[in-house]
């Protein structure tokens, strides 16, 4: 699983990735809420529902590369099909693609689950000296 992540950026770059994930998740949830509120369920709402669930995973930083690719694919389909606001979909294609390429950063569940592990080794002192 670690091969899916380029790095788990820490410090200012990690904070920037966190802000990018938060912004993308807010946009996805907003679009999902607007699409799903007040109307009876129809199959055309399914991509926005999947996008909203992907936004929740992205906010937590769980399975970030796959979720970013899913977001980019869903929103690219929305751009091609003309569903929803064109410019919001274009922005979400770009944000989802960059998140899929860069990874989640150190401030994510992915970093805790799949980050580099440090093993402590104990040094034995030679006996009799």
Helices and strands as residue ranges (DSSP letters): G 2-4, H 11-36, G 43-45, H 46-60, H 64-81, H 86-102, H 109-114
